[in-house]
Amino acid sequence: MIKELRLLNPELKILTTAEKSALYEKVEGDYSEIIAMSAKLKPNYANDYIPNDIESQKTAIVNDVESTVFGELPVQAGWCFGGNPFMNGMEWHKTSEVVVACTDAVLLLGNYGDVENDTYDSAKAIGLYIKKGEALELKPMTLHYAPLPVGEYFKVAIILPLGTNLQLAGGIKGAKRAVNKWLLVHPENAEDIKAGGKQGIVGENIKLKRSKIARDNEGTRTII
């Protein structure tokens, strides 16, 4: 799959989790219970985000991540899933985020040091191919957004400090979009702009190209 993705997207540097980076670190563990729970999710083309799912939050692996990654800082475990293949924006947190791949996916990542005056050039983003069953700690301030599907859709579990991504008491202010969340959006992302998102991504709204016949964990699907 990684060879095919690189061939179809020559303009985008795509790494695998075996390649080291200051932006992320693998989090070893048995995520089979979380992956099984993801079967209840029903993705569409539009992405969905559920900040906190009590059932998954109670699992042993989430408790382990809370201890080993977050030093027992209370966490929330939720879901992100959908089929949108466009970059659309870049967000960051001042804490780590753990992403558990319940399907194969590609994350677009960036270095916060490349943000200047609330502007980020999409050409500086890299792709990271993450396989089903793998988990990553995105380091604090790492630029990222919703994963991109390599099949018809993606499903990931998201573990963050409790309260992250919830509504701000004082309202949206510039790039500060939610609790512990700063976001810059691409001008083509009309939905986020309408919701108050700050335009700040310049360059191409990266689209991950996939083969017309893509395989995911539920079989072979035709991709348009």
VOGU-3710 file (C-alpha; in Angstrom, 3 decimals, decimal comma):
1> mikelrllnp> 0,000/0,000/0,000  2,734/2,506/0,905  4,438/2,011/-2,475  1,146/2,648/-4,257  0,416/5,763/-2,192  3,867/7,178/-2,908  3,479/6,445/-6,615  0,071/8,146/-6,773  1,191/11,144/-4,661  4,749/11,967/-5,815
11> elkilttaek> 4,450/15,579/-4,626  3,784/14,490/-1,018  6,479/12,961/1,171  4,819/9,978/2,863  6,574/8,308/5,792  5,775/5,088/7,621  5,741/4,704/11,389  9,071/2,854/11,135  10,686/6,163/10,145  11,537/8,377/13,107
21> salyekvegd> 10,417/11,984/13,447  10,307/14,608/16,189  6,594/15,021/15,416  5,403/11,618/16,638  6,283/8,441/18,504  4,743/4,970/18,371  2,746/3,828/21,406  2,959/0,074/21,759  0,031/-1,912/23,115  -2,885/-4,199/22,300
31> yseiiamsak> -5,601/-2,064/20,694  -7,814/-4,954/19,565  -10,623/-4,012/21,952  -10,727/-0,450/20,626  -10,656/-1,689/17,027  -13,563/-4,052/17,751  -15,552/-1,150/19,227  -15,015/0,881/16,046  -17,372/-1,502/14,214  -20,294/0,513/15,627
41> lkpnyandyi> -19,172/3,597/13,675  -20,980/4,260/10,395  -18,788/6,618/8,340  -19,947/8,768/5,439  -17,947/11,010/3,099  -18,191/13,902/5,579  -15,992/13,467/8,652  -17,470/13,041/12,130  -15,801/13,616/15,490  -16,976/12,317/18,873
51> pndiesqkta> -14,826/13,853/21,646  -15,668/11,367/24,383  -17,044/7,840/24,275  -17,551/6,472/27,780  -17,391/2,838/26,652  -13,970/3,134/25,028  -12,696/5,393/27,805  -13,167/2,543/30,291  -10,962/0,071/28,391  -7,698/-1,188/29,880
61> ivndvestvf> -5,610/0,138/26,976  -6,973/3,693/27,367  -6,201/3,539/31,089  -2,688/2,396/30,197  -2,231/5,270/27,729  -3,531/7,700/30,351  -0,768/6,509/32,684  2,172/6,035/30,320  1,649/8,907/27,851  -0,220/11,509/29,892
71> gelpvqagwc> 1,247/10,794/33,346  -2,226/10,098/34,813  -3,648/13,386/33,549  -7,372/12,596/33,039  -8,138/11,836/29,412  -11,067/11,485/27,048  -11,265/8,759/24,407  -13,338/9,461/21,327  -13,583/8,816/17,602  -12,872/10,467/14,277
81> fggnpfmngm> -14,170/8,797/11,115  -15,223/9,601/7,563  -14,179/9,628/3,936  -12,984/13,158/3,159  -9,620/13,007/1,283  -8,734/16,742/1,506  -6,349/18,453/3,937  -8,809/21,317/4,705  -6,806/22,703/7,628  -4,195/22,186/10,322
91> ewhktsevvv> -4,771/22,219/14,070  -2,534/21,848/17,089  -2,755/21,269/20,831  -0,369/22,266/23,599  -0,479/18,665/24,812  0,090/15,283/23,186  -2,630/13,441/21,275  -2,777/9,677/20,787  -4,235/8,347/17,531  -5,215/4,673/17,262
101> actdavlllg> -5,720/3,431/13,701  -8,816/1,246/13,402  -8,301/1,235/9,612  -5,282/2,179/7,540  -5,048/5,955/7,070  -2,689/8,804/6,223  -2,096/11,695/8,605  -0,894/15,032/7,274  1,583/16,467/9,780  3,508/19,699/10,090
111> nygdvendty> 5,923/21,586/12,312  4,460/24,458/14,333  7,695/26,355/13,738  6,578/26,777/10,113  3,516/28,807/11,157  4,179/32,515/10,611  1,618/35,199/11,433  -1,138/32,571/11,581  -0,213/31,335/8,115  0,999/27,872/7,065
121> dsakaiglyi> 2,134/26,722/3,613  0,582/23,338/2,818  3,656/22,436/0,728  5,560/21,950/4,007  3,246/19,177/5,228  4,301/15,529/5,212  2,157/12,414/5,093  2,367/9,571/7,599  0,929/6,192/6,666  -0,459/4,494/9,775
131> kkgealelkp> -1,653/0,905/9,598  -4,657/-0,618/11,336  -3,658/-1,563/14,879  -0,894/1,022/15,198  -1,033/3,896/17,679  0,918/7,150/17,671  1,580/9,915/20,131  1,509/13,214/18,247  3,856/15,465/20,165  2,592/18,800/21,591
141> mtlhyaplpv> 2,249/21,515/18,934  2,431/19,027/16,031  0,215/20,280/13,210  -2,405/17,753/12,122  -6,074/17,417/11,234  -8,494/14,592/10,450  -6,807/11,548/8,870  -7,191/10,885/5,157  -8,673/7,550/4,017  -6,662/5,136/1,918
151> geyfkvaiil> -9,780/3,029/1,346  -13,348/4,276/1,188  -13,190/5,674/4,702  -11,050/5,873/7,831  -11,729/5,188/11,510  -9,420/6,241/14,332  -9,718/6,510/18,093  -8,491/9,808/19,572  -7,163/10,092/23,139  -6,649/13,606/24,508
161> plgtnlqlag> -6,580/15,407/27,867  -10,107/15,697/29,250  -11,959/18,726/27,876  -9,886/19,161/24,707  -11,870/20,250/21,629  -14,890/21,319/23,689  -16,508/24,725/23,234  -14,618/27,764/24,510  -16,280/29,694/27,329  -15,100/32,961/25,799
171> gikgakravn> -15,857/32,068/22,185  -13,569/31,631/19,173  -10,661/34,074/19,032  -8,531/34,009/15,899  -6,873/30,615/15,558  -8,043/29,538/19,031  -11,009/27,405/18,019  -11,836/25,204/21,042  -10,449/24,180/24,426  -6,753/23,320/23,912
181> kwllvhpena> -7,227/23,588/20,140  -5,860/26,094/17,641  -6,882/25,779/13,987  -6,021/27,317/10,623  -8,286/26,417/7,695  -7,837/26,358/3,940  -9,871/28,899/1,914  -11,620/25,999/0,154  -12,938/24,686/3,474  -16,206/26,632/3,417
191> edikaggkqg> -17,805/24,627/6,237  -15,103/25,442/8,804  -14,924/29,065/7,680  -18,691/29,397/8,151  -18,254/27,984/11,668  -15,749/30,710/12,510  -12,484/29,056/11,500  -9,556/31,346/10,751  -8,226/31,148/7,193  -4,508/30,552/7,300
201> ivgeniklkr> -3,520/27,669/5,012  -1,891/28,865/1,808  -1,079/26,715/-1,210  -2,854/23,598/-2,415  -5,645/22,002/-0,426  -3,856/18,643/-0,513  -5,960/15,712/-1,704  -4,713/12,179/-1,092  -4,938/10,257/-4,356  -5,965/6,617/-4,109
211> skiardnegt> -6,390/3,811/-6,622  -9,833/3,369/-8,198  -10,048/0,005/-6,514  -8,975/0,386/-2,874  -9,026/-2,316/-0,235  -10,004/-1,694/3,365  -10,844/-3,931/6,283  -14,344/-4,616/4,958  -13,421/-5,657/1,435  -12,838/-4,153/-1,984
221> rtii> -14,625/-0,892/-2,747  -14,708/1,342/-5,806  -13,255/4,765/-5,107  -14,353/7,781/-7,141
//
